[in-house]
Amino acid sequence: MLHFKTIIEPFRIKSVEAVKFTHREDRVAALAEAGYNVFQLRAEDVLIDLLTDSGTGAMSASQWGALLQGDESYAGSRSFFRFRDVVQELTGFRHVIPTHQGRAAERILFQTVLKPGDVVPNNNHFDTTRANVEVEDAEARDLVIPEGRVPSAIHPFKGNVDLAALERTLATDGKRVPLVMVTVTNNTGGGQPVSLENLRGVRALCDRYRKPFFLDACRFAENAYFVKKREAGQSGRTPREIAREMFSLADGCTMSAKKDGLANIGGFLALNDDDWAERCRNLLILTEGFPTYGGLAGYDLEAVARGLEEVLEEPYLRYRIRSTEYLHERLVAAGVPCLQPAGGHAVYIDARELLPHVPPLQYPGIALVNALYVEAGIRGVEIGTVMFGRQPDGSEEPGAMDLVRLAIPRRVYTQSHVDYVAEAVIGVAGMKDRLCGYRIVRAPAVLRHFTATFEPIPA
Ligand SMILES: Cc1ncc(COP(=O)(O)O)c(C=O)c1O
């Protein structure tokens, strides 16, 4: 019997979309026109788009088929009940509130339960989560373990919460904490997983201090697979069994179905508390839509319902985690400083270490992102000082890290695309001394990285 080492894409391709090849001078012009912010590029001018893994995945034939089953009734649609049943079967939460994407679930939850001066602990808040906490004049407090703050540190569960720090927050500021959150996997900290043991520890603290515990569950399936591979005693369980245990430890979750829902749009808020659910539903009706569609079409609900099942299939998760790890391995072997170990959905390059001549307040992440676009037509994203450096009082501090995230869309690119990306990053790293910093020309007060414009600071 043959034992294969090669992990193949667990699908065959039924429909393709051409990518556009451009010349370097076209990309130089396009980037200048975009104000040196790759969020402002036209996507068609990008060859390989690693801006995000959110909503960019390829749906399966089964999901496309399900679209035709969508029931577009305003109230009580069949598609809602299918969606609700899948979410309940997976999470066990009593109330399932569909939303158009993850941040809508966050906004509805936080607007309902936060008041000024409150504190929300999390391992690391994602940018929209942080912004939705801060817009309520509350504090988003990041309590990831110390290893989670050091890009080069190797730890199997670098997304874990520092339980001692969480206990200190609950003991000192407990009156101001309406809920505790944990993000699985921890996107801001490098797509790193959280162990079941750690989630059990958070649960125990929440029980002791009588606090509800919510998961930011965007990448729950990737987290479950890491638990299976890395946590003692978990290798014999299915990703679904592990995911169900993760949810069983929490009282609710926010979810962007654009990630591990394998859909192009969608999300939900799911929770057990009847009073919070009623208040959230009322807000949903005001701003998203009736509670059986929540800003989504019936066909979106169908696509998410199927996606939530497909995402837990083991051949898919094996391929998914391995393809990210493969890119990471190639970059590390070539000496490119990367956050260790590989994340589930993305590889994070340490731009601060790669470009020591570009100070954090001249945005080394932007310098690297822009060079990758100009030299190779690849679009990544800065996760660093531009994204997190602006303080609530308007001042600016270096972010904890200056990373460039190359996020891998689900089921979209093949191994030769990934090989091209590796070659491009290694090539750009080889010309690092020529990369210059940037200054901000204009930026909004909130979530500035999406729309800020920049100009290069000549060396
Ligand atoms: C960890 C995490 N939470 C929340 C969100 C927000 O989800 P959405 O983009 O669907 O609003 C994201 C999106 O990237 C995320 O990665």
The ligand as a Tripos MOL2 file, in Angstrom:
@<TRIPOS>MOLECULE
LIG
   16    16     1     0     0
SMALL
NO_CHARGES

@<TRIPOS>ATOM
      1 C1        -11.3330   37.9240   14.2390 C.3       1 LIG1
      2 C2        -12.3250   38.7430   13.4560 C.ar      1 LIG1
      3 N1        -13.4000   39.2480   14.0690 N.ar      1 LIG1
      4 C3        -14.3150   39.9600   13.3920 C.ar      1 LIG1
      5 C4        -14.1880   40.2330   12.0540 C.ar      1 LIG1
      6 C5        -15.2250   41.0680   11.3590 C.3       1 LIG1
      7 O1        -15.9690   40.3260   10.4340 O.3       1 LIG1
      8 P1        -16.5990   41.0270    9.1380 P.3       1 LIG1
      9 O2        -15.4800   41.4130    8.2440 O.co2     1 LIG1
     10 O3        -17.4950   39.9730    8.5510 O.co2     1 LIG1
     11 O4        -17.3850   42.2020    9.6040 O.co2     1 LIG1
     12 C6        -13.0790   39.7430   11.3760 C.ar      1 LIG1
     13 C7        -12.8990   40.0340    9.9340 C.2       1 LIG1
     14 O5        -11.8660   39.9340    9.3430 O.2       1 LIG1
     15 C8        -12.1180   38.9660   12.0940 C.ar      1 LIG1
     16 O6        -11.0260   38.4450   11.4920 O.3       1 LIG1
@<TRIPOS>BOND
     1     1     2 1
     2     2     3 ar
     3     2    15 ar
     4     3     4 ar
     5     4     5 ar
     6     5     6 1
     7     5    12 ar
     8     6     7 1
     9     7     8 1
    10     8     9 2
    11     8    10 1
    12     8    11 1
    13    12    13 1
    14    12    15 ar
    15    13    14 2
    16    15    16 1
@<TRIPOS>SUBSTRUCTURE
     1 LIG1         1 GROUP 0 **** ****
